[in-house]
Amino acid sequence: MRNLSTYFIFSLVLCVFWSCKTDKTNTSYPTIELSKEDIVGNLAELASDKYEGRRPFTNGEKLTVAFLEQEFKKMNLLPANGDSYTQDVPLVEITGTPSKQMIFKTPSGKQVLQNGNDFVLHTQRMAESLELKDSELVFCGYGTVDPARNWNDYAGIDMKGKTAVVLVNDPGFGGEDPDFFNGDVMTYSGRWTYKYEEADRQGADGLIIIHETNSAGYPWFVIKSSWSGTMLEIERPKDADDCALKGWISLDRARALFDANGLDFTEEIKKARKPGFKPIPLNSTVSASLTNVVNKDVTKNVIGYIKGSERPDEYVIYSAHWDHLGIGAAVEGDSIYNGALDNASGTATVMAIAKAFAENEPPKRSVVFAMVTAEEQGLLGSQFYCENPLFPIKKTVANINMDGVNPMGIMNDVTAIGYGQSDIDRILEEEAKKQGRYVLPDQTPEKGSYFRSDHFNFAKVGIPAIYAGGRTDHKEKGKAYAKEFIEEYIATYYHQPSDQYDPKTWNHDGMLQDGQLYLNLGLNLANSDFWPQWNEGSEFQRK
């Protein structure tokens, strides 16, 4: 992803390039009005306690999948998987119980960390028990290996028998140079998923990520709620040589660890941001253990489609994840994590869009509606689909993803996550302008939002993907109100039982506005000859 100044300059260049293209977008598609009542009805249903937080492998999943199938049938959508609306997604369910304590042995004595408050721990291995016993701790900067930047945070060290301690985000975050590691715009190497993958490649016994709210993009309670208890994974080979244990420690505990080793934490971060950084063996060890109950089971993507009238073998695919966290630790007496905004709202809106398509003449291209599973566990349902597509990847024109639909009200902006990656921005700008709105790039690019929802898996296989909506500039109350609203949601509701649907406080006009924008975007793409392309230099260009 590019820095913000580059976004604006590059978009001007693209305007010149686009004007010379021979494949033009369709601006004369038939108008279809989206139903607010359909969005609200679906939302109220899916966010209710009846669905028990919609966690995969639970009764909540059975109810959710049955509801989605039933509604697709009512719409007369075609089943995407032969005569079935579902795609089996085989996963491994690992219910881990970490040791109550994690022990650091340091030059200044033993440090005892408490599970949940100071650390979280889990594994991606299918093993009944795993242990780190006096594993050597090594500070490996940001845990990044990037040959193109001549950067290797693991340079010169064999990680066998050792545990890596790494920082979240990128070396460029918080620096003064917007071009160094893209400045505050997170690259994929800044995401925890990448850090897991790289530690696996390095052969480390364990990985500990240091949590810091600004760098991670979410507070500690999100770590605690998201990485505790039962986890889902795509099954790995039994001989996979990956880290035994992976997890996070709080910022305060990381500081204490560095202090015990005679290191100034702030100064070590500064060193980790400079070229030529070398890993620092800490004169300390870590001990912790994990016992697991391992089950294999199958969760389901729910997918229907409308066959195109002229080019049925070309596909525009909408996506939204139906799952959330299920039933978990009670907060103020409530243990159901309903996930109303995240993502009953997106699922409800895509369903309403599907119904609007189905009630009108079919577009020229086929339109697919994919309600994917296990997003909250690492985008697993969309990953499985992209690795086992029901429609050819090379014939898929674009992905339009919805994850959390604006409950604030009417907005002036459309904030596009990943703006500048592909020329799908062009169609988005056309459709936003018709609504009297303007398009903005991600205003918090340091949080790596482009890597945090299902569109990312479509992008990884080369399908131009868009994830956008009103977020920044409220039509009546302005930008300060919108910023405060988002910050309050993250602090109070995100991945908490409090993320519930309240018809008295939710403003459905914003949901309808974004839903209509997405409907129009799909109509445009589905009725045109236009094939969006990745911009030059994008890491996602089709192979």
N, C-alpha and C positions, 0 to 999 in steps of 0.2 A: 504494500500500500504506500501511497505517496504522501509527502507532507502537505499541509493545507494550502500553502502558497502555490505549490505545484499543481494542485487540483484546479485552481481557478485559471492559471495560465494554460494548462493542458486542455481544459474544456474549450477555450477559445480556438486553439489549434484544431480540435476535433470538429468544431462547427464548420471550419473550412473544408476539412476532409469529408465530412458527412454530406456536404452540399454536392460533392462530385460523385457520390455513390449512385449506382444504377438501380440497386434494390431499395425501394422507398417504402416507408411505413404507410399504412393505410389510414387515412384520416376520414374516410367516408363509411365506416362500419355502422351497422344499425344500432340505434340507441336502445339500451336496455336499462331499466331502472331497478336498482337493488332494493330489497325490502328490509326496512329496519326491524319489522316485526319478526322476520325470519331469523335475523341475527340474534335479537334479544331472546326469542324462544329457545333457540339452540343453546345459547349461553346459560340461561337460567337452568336448563336441564342438566348440562354437562358439569356445571359448577356446583350442583346440589350435593348434599351429603350422601344421597342415594348411591353415587358413583365412588364413594370412599377414597377420593383423591386420585383415582384413575392410575394406579400403579400397575405396571406389567406383572404378570404371573399372579394376579389376585382376582377376587370376585369383582372388584372394580373394573378390571380389564374386560372380563366377560360381559359385563353390563354395557360398557362403553362400545366395544366392538359390535355387539348386537344392535345397539342403537344406531351406530353409523351405517351398518349394513342395511338395516330397516329403512333408514332415510334415503340411502342411495337407490334402493329398490323403488321406493315411492317416486323418486325423481326420474325413474327409467334410465338411469345411467347404465352403461354396459359394464359388466364385470371385467376387470383388467387381467385376471389370472385364469384364463380359460372360462369356466362357468362360475368362478369364485371371485368374490370381492376382496378376499384376504390373501396376503402373502405371508407364509410362515417365516418367522425370523428366529432361528434357533440360537439361544443364548445360554450362558452359564450363570446361574444364580449363586453368588458367594455371600453367605452370611457370616461375617467376621466378628469375632470378639477379641479385641486387642487386650493386651495386658493392661492392668489398671495404671501402670506406671511405665514411663520410659526413663532409663537411667543414662546420664552422661557422666563418665569418669573423666575428670579434667585435672590439670595441674593444681588447681585450687580446691580440689575435693569433689565429692559426688554431688550431682544435681539431679533432683527427682522431679520429673514432669508428670502431671496428672492428665489422664485420658479425658478428652473433651474440652477441658479448659486450656490446656497447654499444647496438646498435640492431637492429631487424628492419624489413624493408620489403617491401611487396607492392602490388599494384594490383587493382582490380576492372574495369579497362578491358581490352578485347580489342585490345591493341596490342603490336607486336613489340618496341618500345623506348620508354621514357619517361625523362624527365630533369627534375630540378629543378636549375636553374643560377642560383646566387646569388639564390634566392627569398627575399624578405624574411620574417623571422620575427616573428610577432605572438603574444604571450601572451594567450590568449582565455579565461582562467579555467577554468571547467569545460565550456566549449563548449556551453552550454545557452541555449536560447531558449524561454521559457515565459510567454506573454502573460497567462495566468491569475494568475501570481505577479508580473507586471510585471518580468520578468527577461530581460535580453538581454546575453549575454556578447560579442556581436558588435556592440553598439550603436555607430553612428557611424563604422564603418570598412568600406571596400570591400575585400573579400578577394581580388579578382582580382589575380593575380600574386604572391600571398602564401601563406605556409604557417602554419597555425594550430598553436600549441603549447598543449595543454590537459591538465588534470588528470583523472584517472579518478575515478569516483564522483560524488557530489552535493555542493553547497555545505553541506548540513546535516550531512554525515558528520563525526563527531568533535567536534561542537559541543555547547553546553550546552542548547540549546532543542530539545526533541523534536518540536516542531511545525514548526520551520523546515525546509522541504524534507523533511518526515517524519523529521528527525533522522538516526539511523543506519540507517533502513529505506530501502534504495536504491529510487529511482523509476526509471522506464525511461530518463530522461535521464541517469542515472548509468552506463548500460551503454555499452560501446565501440561497439555497433551503432548506438545513437542518435547518438553523437558523429560516427561516419562519415557518417550520413545528414544531420546538420545541417551539417557542413563541406561536403558536396555542395551542399546548398541555398544556402549562402553563396557558392558559386563559388570556393572556395579552390583553389589549385594543389596544396596538399599538407596533410596532417594528421599531427601527431606527438603521440601520447599519452604522458604521463609515467607510467611504471610505478612503483607502490609496492605492496608485497605486501599490507598490511592493507587498503588501499582497493580494490585489484583483486580480492582474495580468493584469489590464487594467486601463487606465486613466479615469478621471471624465467624459470626453465627451462621453465615451461609456455608462456610467450610464445614462447620460442625454438623449442620443438618444434611448437607449433601454427601458427605464422605463417611457417614457412620451407618452401621447396621448392614442391611442387605444391599449388595451391589450387583449389577448386571454387567456381563462382559461377553463379547464375541469369543467363541471357543478358540483357544490357542493350542498349538501342538504340545503334546506332553513333554517334549524335550526342549521347549522354548527356553532360551537362556536369558530370561529377563530378570529384573530386580525381584528379590523375594518380597520386600516390603517397600511401600511407597506411602508418603504422607506429607503432612504439613506441621510446622511448629509456629507458635505465635511470635510476634516481633519481640516482645519482652524477653521471651526465653532465648531467642537468638542472640540478643544483646548480651544476656548473661553468659551464654556459652563463649562468645568472643571475648568478653571481659576476663573470663576464667583462663583464657589462653593468652592474656596480655595483649589483646588486639583491640584497637579502636574500631567499632563496627562502622561508624560513618566513614572513617578513612579507608577501610577495606572496600566499601562500596565504591568510593571514588577510584580506587585502583582497578576494581573490576570493570569499570567503564572505559578504561584506557587500552589501546592496542598494545599487544605484547603481554597482557595479563597471563600469569601462570597459576595453576591451582596451588592452594596453600594447605599442606597437610596440617591438620590441627592435632595437637598433642593430647587427643581425647578419643574416647570410644563411646559407642552407643550400644545399649542392650534393650531389646523389646521383643515381644512375641505376639503371635496371632493364631487363634484356633478358628477353623472354618467348618461350616456345614455347606457342602457343595451339591447343588442339584442342577441337572440339565432340564431345560424346558423350552417351550416354544411360545413366543409372543407374536403379535400380528400387526402388519401394516394393513390398512383398509384402503383399497384403491378402486375407483371407478372412472369411466371416461365417456366422452361424447365423440363419436366418430366424425371426422371432417368430411365435408361434402365434396371437396375437390382434391385435396392432398391429405388423405387420411393417414398416410405413412409419415407425416411430419407432426410433431407433438409439442404443445405448450403444456408445462406441468406446474400446477399449483401444489404447494405443500404446507402442511401445518402439523405439529406434533400433538397427538391427543393425550399423551401421558403426563402425569405429574408425580408427586412423591408419595402418595398414598396415605396410610395411617402411620404416624410416628410419635416422637416425644411430644407430650402435651405442653402447650404454652397457654397459660391462663385458662386451663381446663379444657382446651380444645386440642384434639389429637388428629383431626382430619385436615390434611394439607390439600385443600380443594383446588388450588391453582386456577382461580377464576380468570385473572389476567393472563397468567402463564400456565396453560395456554388454551383454556376453554374459549377465550375470546377469539383467538386465531382460528381454531377449529370451527367455531360457530360461524365465523365470517366466511371462511372458504366454503362451508356447506351452503350458506346462503347464495354465494356466487355460483356454485354448482347448480343450484336450483334455478337461478336466473338464466343461466346458459340453457338448461334443459327445457325450459318453458318457451324457448324461442327457436328460430331456425338455426340449424347447426352451422358453425363457422366453416371456413375453407379447410383449416387445419384441425386435427384432433386436439381435444383439450382433456388433460388428465388431472384428476383430483386425488392426491395422495395424502392420506392421514397416517402419519408415520409414528412408530412406537419408540420408546426408550431414548428420547432426546435428552432427558434429564440425566441419563447415565452415560452420556458421552456421544450423543448423536448416532446411536447404534442402529436405529431403524432405517434412517436415510442412508447410512453407510452400507447396510446390507442391501438396500434397494440398488444403490449405485454400483455395487459389486455384482449384483444379480438382477439386472434391470428387466422389467416386463416389457419395456419399449426401448428400441435401440438408442443408445446414448448419442450416436452420431446423427440421428434423425430427430433428436430433441432440441428444439429451437431455443428454449429458455426455461428457467425455473423462477417462479414467483412465490416467495415464501412469506408466511405470516406467523409471527411469534409475538403475541402481546399487542392487542389493537387498542389504540388510543381511547381512554375513557374520560379525557379531560374536556372534550368539546371541540368546536370548530377551530381549525388551525390555519394560519397563513402559510406555514412551511410544509414541505415534505422533506424530512431528513433521511438521506439515503446512506445506509451502511455499505461501505465499499465504493462510494462514489469515485469515479475516475478509473475503475477497473475495466469496464466494458462500455460499448456504445449502446447498451440497453438504457444508459442514462438519457439518451436522446428521446426515446419514447416516453420515459418517465417525465421528462421536462415538458414534452408536448401535452401530455395528459394533465399534468399538474397545472399548467397555464390555463387550460380550459376551466379549471375550478377556481381560477384566480389565486393560485398558490405559486410559490417559488421553491426550487430545490436547493437544499443545503447538503454539504458533506457531513459525515459524522462529526458531531461537536465534542465527543470524548473518544478520539481514536486511540488513546492510550489503553483503553479497556479491551481492545481486540474483539469488538462485537462481530466483526465479519467472520470470526472463527468460532462463534459461540451459538450458532443455530444451524438448522438443517441445510440452508442454502450452501453452506461451506462444502458439504460432501458433493453436491451437484457441481460446484465450481471446481473441485479437485479433479473431477473426471472431464472437465472441459466445457461444461454447460454454463453459458452466461447466466448469472443468478442475481436476483434483486431482492433486497430486504429493506423496506422503507415505510415511513408513515409520519404523521404529524407528531412532533415531539418538542419543538424548540420555541415556537412563536404562537401563543394563543391569540385568536382573533380579537377577543374582547379584553383579556387580562394581561396580554403581553408576554415577553420573554422571561421576566423574573418569576412570574407565576408558574410558567411551564417548568422552569429549572427547579423551583421549590417542590413542585408536584412530583417530578421524577426522583429527586433526592429523597423525599419522604417515602415513596414507594419502595425504593431500594433499602432504606434503613428500617422500615417498619413492616413491609408486606412480602418482599421477595423471598420465596421459598419458606414462607411461614404459614401457619394455619390462618392467619389474618387475611391472606389473599382470598377473600370471599366476594361473591357477587352481591351487591346491594343496589337494588333498582332505584332507591331513593337518592343515592349519592353518585352513581355512575351517570355520565352524560353520554347518551347513545348517539348523539349527533356526530361526534367525532369518529365513532366506530363506523357509522354509515358513510361519512365522508371518505375515510380511508378505504372502506370496502368498495365504494363506487369507483374510486381511483384504480384499485386493483382489478375490478371487473373491466373497466375501460382499457386498462393496460393489456389484459389478456385478450379482449376483443380485437384490439389493434394488432397484436402479434398474430392472432389466430386467423385474421382476415387479410394478411399482407404477404408479400413475398420476402419480407425483410428477415435476414438472418443476423442477429446481433453477434458481434465479434469482440474478443478481448482486445484491449488496447495494447499497443506495442510495449513489450517489456513486462507484461503481466505474467506472473508465475503460473497462471491458470490456462494459458493458451492451449487450444486443442492440439493434441499430438497428431 
